[in-house]
Amino acid sequence: MEPSIRILAALVTLATPLCAWLCAPPAFAQTYPTKPIRIVVAFPPGGSTDFAARVLASHLPKSLGQSIVVDNRGGAGGNIGNDLVAKAAPDGYTLLVTTEGSITISPSLYRSLPYDPLRDLTAITQLIKYANVVTLHPSVKASTIKDLIALAREQPGKLSYSHPGVGTIVHLAAEMFKHIAKVNITDVSYKGGGPAIISLIGNETQISFATPPSVMPHAKSGRLKVIAVTSARRFALLPDLPTIAESGVPGYNVEGWVGFYAPAKTPDKVLARVYDETAKVLKQPEVRDTVQATGAETSGISPRETSALLREETAMWAKLIKSTGVKIE
């Protein structure tokens, strides 16, 4: 055999296994997951994000074959937890559950963020969706939106509302109400939905435009009362509650949801596995009933649909923030 042919044959022999190694799909994409998965919750325990994450943590281990660790990283309107996941290794072992507002509102609210929500995070799905509910402490002498507006105008600045951080949907829902209804209600910020609701129960604050999972159990027990929903149409799970728009504030419309995300560049096969198993969980009657009992609905729309919704709402909130002048101090 000619030397040149022998060299070529040797190179082919060496290159064949190398090519097979380079061309093969990553092993972790084929075997994922092989270790526990951490779900970062961008808010403290007690709110709707924490609720949604713990639903996943209770059911996903059965299908994924690995345990789920819920890691609450609250603060800065969700940006601390979001940033942590945006900078995590894109291997499917660090995922994020956060409100849609922390993804779609923050770019317009903060002068600079250490991450770009739409660039550095990949949407997996919308987990739960809901219309926020106008919630009052029982001592507030108002049973309708018109009553609340009249009371706020009689006592400007005396009533206060709680929210889980500047820029959250709970905060901006209230600010939109103040802006359209032309009332003066003092805002009080807390580090998460749980502490905000505790303040309402304790009458430290009197109002919240809260998420149903965080307040409906307390409303059923009589510790709080709800008088309206924030969506443009009545919410199917709370049909007896009128909308703010139909109660004297035309044009008002705010809806909320909790999303599931991974770091950008997470392999498609890993994302597909997580999405498929999550969608199955959200379709389970037990899960649907658990979520509905809090006044919310399960979703499970595709990653593509979730991404489109994020882009649409990012533009909507940008317009609202500009018109209301809300700023991070």
N, C-alpha and C positions, 0 to 999 in steps of 0.2 A: 504494500500500500504506500502511495506517495506520502511524504511527510506532511504536505499541506492538507491531504485528505484525512490523515490520522489526526491532525490538529483540529480540523473542522468536526470530525466525529466526536472527539473528546469534548469540544465546546458544546455540541448538541446534547451530549450525555449530561454535562453539568447543568446546562440551561433548562433541561426538561423539568426536573423537580423544582427549580427556582421559579419557572414560569407557572407551574401548577400552584405553588405557594402564593405567588403574587396575584394570580387570577382568581383564586378561590375566594368565596365570600368570607368575611371575618368570622372567626370561630365563635366569638361572643354573640354575633347576630344569629347564628344557627342554634346556639345552646341557651341563649338568654331566657330567663335569668339564672345565674349560678350562685347568687348570694343575696342577702336581704336588700330591699329597695327602700330608700329614704324618700318620703314625700314631705317636702318643705311646705308648711302652711305660712303664708305671709302675714298672718294676723294671730293674736293670742287665742287661747282656748275660749270657747263659748259662743262664737259667732257662726255665721253661715259657712264660711270657708273651712273652719275647723270641723263643723258637722259633716260637710261633704267629704273631706279627707278621711274622716273616721269611718264613714260608710264604705269607702274604698278599702281601707285598712282591714275592715271586717270580712270582706268578701273576695278581694283579689288574691290573697294567698292560696285559696282553694284551687284556683285555675293556674296561677303562675308557679305554684310550688315553692314559693319563698315568702318569708315574713315581710311585712310592711311596717316601717318605723315612721311614725308621724313626728315631725320636728317643727314646733311652732317658733317662728322667727318674726315676731311682730315689730311694728314701728315704721315711721315715715310713710304712712299711708300705703303700706305694702311693699315699698321699694327696697327695704332691707332684705326681705325674703326673696323678692324677685331677682335682685342683683346677685344674690348668692347662687341661685340656680342658673342664671344667665352666664355665670363664670365657671360653673361646674363642668367636670368632664362630660362630654356628650356620649355617654355610654349606657344611658337608660337606668342608672342606679341612683340618680338624684333627680327627682321630678318636683313639680310645683303645682300647688292648688292655691289659687288666688282669685280675688274679685276681678270682674271685667274692668272696673274703674281704675284699678291700679295699673292696668296695661294701657287702657285707652285714654285716661285722663292725665296721667303723669307727664307725658311729653308736652302738654300745653301748660301745665301748672308749674313745673320746675324749670328754672333757667338752664340748668344742666343736670343730666343724669349720668351716673357712671356706666349705664348700659342703655341700649336702644331696645325697647320692648318688642317691637315688630321685627327687628333684625336679629336680636340675640336669643329670642325664645321661639320655639316652635309649638304651635297649637296642636293639642291632641284631640280635645273635644270640649264641648260645653256640658258640664255635669248636671247642674240644676239651674232652673230659671224661676223668676218670681216677680211679682209686682211688690215693691216696698209698701209698707202700711204706715199710715199716720197714726202714731201711738201716743196716748196721753196717760199721765198719772191720773188715777181716779178722782183726785181732788180738783182737777181742772173742770170748771163748769162749762163744758162744751161737749155737745154730742154730734155736731156736724161741722163741716169745714166753714160754713158761714158763721157759726157760733165762734169758732176759733179765730177767724179773721176779726170779728167784732171785738172779741176779748183782747186780742193783741193790739188793736187800734185804741182801745180804751186805756190800756196800760203799756204804752210803748217801752220796750226794753226790759220789762219786768219778767215776762216769760222767757225761759231758756230751753234750748234743745240740745240733746247729746248726740255725739257722732263719734265714730271710731278713728278719726283722723282727717285733717284737712285734705281735700281732694278725693276722698272716698265718695262713692255714689250716695251714701246716706247723707253726707255733708252737702253735696251739690244738689241733691233732691230738695233739701230744706232751703238752700240758698235760691234755687229756682222759684220755690214757693214764695219766699220773701220778696223776690224781685218782681214777680208777676202780680202778686196780691198786694204789694206795697205795704208791708207790715214790718215792724221792728221787733225781731226776736233775737235774743242773745245766744250765740253759739258757744258750746263748751266741748272741747276736744278731749278724747280719751285714747288710750293706747289699745284699741281693739273694740269689737262689738260687745264682748262680754262685760267689760267695765262700764261701757256706755249704758247698757241696759240695767246694770246694777244701780247706777246713779238715778235712773228713771224710776225704778222700783222704790228706791229710798227717798224719792221726791227731792233729790238734789237738783235735778232738772225735771221739766214738766212735759217735754215733747221729744219725740224722735221719729224720723222718717225711716224706720228700721226695716230690716229684712224679716220676713215671716218666720223663718226657723228660730230666730233669736227672741221673738216676742210672743208668738201665738200660744205656747204653753202657759205663759204668764197671763195672757188675756183670758184663757179658758179658766184659770184659777181665780180670776177676779183681781189680781194684783195690778193689772194694767187694762186699758181699754183701747180699742182700735176703732177708727171712725171713717177711714177711706183708704183706697189704694192709689198708687201713683201712676199706674199705667193708663194709656189712652182709652182702653176698654176694660170693662169689669173682668176681674181675674176669675177664671173658671172654678178654681178651688175655693174662692171666697166670694161667691156670687151675691151675697147680701150686702157686701160693702160697696158703696158708690165710688166712682172715680173722683179725683180732685177736680178734673175738668168739668164733669157734670154737676159738681157741687158749687159752682160759682167762680172757677178759675179756668176759663176756656183756654185751650192751647197747651195746658200742662200735660206732660208725658215723660215719665222716667221709669224705666224697667231695669231690673238687675239680674245678674247671673254669675255663677262661679265656674271658672274654667280650669282645665288640666293642661299642663305644659311640660315641655322638656327643653333642655339647652339646644340651641341651633346646632345643626350638623350631626344631631343624633341619627344613627343609621335608619334608613327607611324601614328595614325589616323589624327593628326594635320598636319603632313608633307604631307600626302596623300591629305588632303583637300586643302592645299595651292598649292601643285603641280597641282592637277586637275584643279583648277580655273585659275592658271597661264598659263597652257598649252592651255586652252580655249581662254584666252586673246591673246596669241601669234598667234593663228590661225585666229583671226578676220581679215578680209580683210583691215579694217581701220588701224589696228595696223601694219600689214605687209607693207602696203603702206607707213605709216609714217616712219617706220624703213628703208625701202628700199630707201626712198628719201634721207637718210643720207649716203647711200653707205654701209649699213649693212644688214644682214638677220636675221629674227627671227629664233629661234631654238625650244626649248621645249623638248629636249631629256629627257629620264627618269632619276630619281635620280641615279639608278645603272650605267647607261651609263656615266653620269656626273662624278661620283666617279671614274670610270675606266679611264676616260680621264685625270682627275686630277693626278692620280698616274703615268700615262704614261708621262705627261708633267713635273711632278716634277723630274723624272729621266732625261729627256732631258735637262732641264735647269741646273741641277746639272753638267752635262757634259760640257755644254757651259760655265758656270761660271768658272769652273776649267781651261778650255782652254784659256779663255780671261783674267783671273786674275782680274775681276771686284771685287771691295771691297767697303764696307761701311766704310767711314772714321770716 
